[in-house]
Every structure is written in structure tokens, then in C-alpha cells.
Amino acid sequence: MAKVCELCDRGYLKGNARSHSKIATIKRQRVNLQNATIAGQKVRACTRCIRSAAHGETVAA
């Protein structure tokens, strides 16, 4: 199962975690995905899309 929002295709962010000696380790910040029912369909959506749908805004991909 991919860790990508099915509504907005948002994925992870990638950056560097720096230690005291300045060694760069690749760090990923994943999207907060939840199983939700939006407009009668079960989707795996990020919390931003779930909140937008709850306020009546359209979520377009």
C-alpha cells in the first residue's frame, strides 16, 4: 500500500537530519494518512483533505 493520499497525491517530504558532526542522514516526513469515508467512498486520505471535505470544500487531484 502506497503512503500517498488518494485525493491530492501528497507524498512524503525528504530532507537531511544533521548530527553534531554535520553528517547528513536522509530523513522522511510521512503524510498523516487515515482511512476515511468521503462522499460515500472509502479512501486513504491525508488529514488536510479530510478537514477540507468536512468543511464542504472540494478536494481535486
C-alpha positions as CSV (number, residue, x, y, z in Angstrom):
1,M,0.0,0.0,0.0
2,A,1.5,3.3,-1.1
3,K,1.9,6.1,1.5
4,V,0.3,8.7,-0.7
5,C,-3.0,10.5,-0.3
6,E,-5.5,9.2,-2.8
7,L,-7.2,12.6,-3.2
8,C,-4.4,15.1,-3.5
9,D,-1.4,12.7,-4.3
10,R,0.6,14.2,-1.5
11,G,3.6,12.0,-0.5
12,Y,6.5,12.3,1.9
13,L,8.9,15.2,2.3
14,K,12.6,14.4,2.2
15,G,15.3,16.3,4.0
16,N,18.5,15.9,5.9
17,A,18.9,15.2,9.6
18,R,22.2,16.8,10.8
19,S,24.1,15.3,13.7
20,H,26.5,17.3,15.8
21,S,29.4,16.4,13.4
22,K,27.3,17.7,10.5
23,I,26.8,14.2,8.9
24,A,23.7,14.2,6.8
25,T,21.2,11.4,7.2
26,I,18.2,11.3,4.9
27,K,15.0,11.8,6.9
28,R,11.5,11.3,5.5
29,Q,8.4,13.1,7.0
30,R,5.4,11.0,6.0
31,V,1.9,12.3,5.4
32,N,-0.7,11.6,8.2
33,L,-2.9,9.2,6.2
34,Q,-6.2,8.0,7.6
35,N,-8.9,5.7,6.3
36,A,-12.0,7.8,5.8
37,T,-15.3,7.8,4.0
38,I,-15.7,10.9,1.8
39,A,-18.8,11.3,-0.4
40,G,-19.8,7.6,0.2
41,Q,-16.4,6.2,-0.8
42,K,-13.7,4.7,1.4
43,V,-10.4,6.3,0.7
44,R,-7.0,6.6,2.3
45,A,-6.7,10.4,2.6
46,C,-4.4,12.9,4.4
47,T,-5.9,14.8,7.3
48,R,-5.8,18.0,5.3
49,C,-8.1,16.5,2.7
50,I,-10.4,15.1,5.4
51,R,-10.7,18.5,7.1
52,S,-11.4,20.2,3.7
53,A,-14.1,17.7,2.9
54,A,-15.7,18.2,6.3
55,H,-16.0,22.0,5.6
56,G,-17.6,21.3,2.3
57,E,-14.6,22.3,0.1
58,T,-13.9,20.3,-3.0
59,V,-10.8,18.2,-3.0
60,A,-9.4,17.9,-6.5
61,A,-6.5,15.7,-7.6
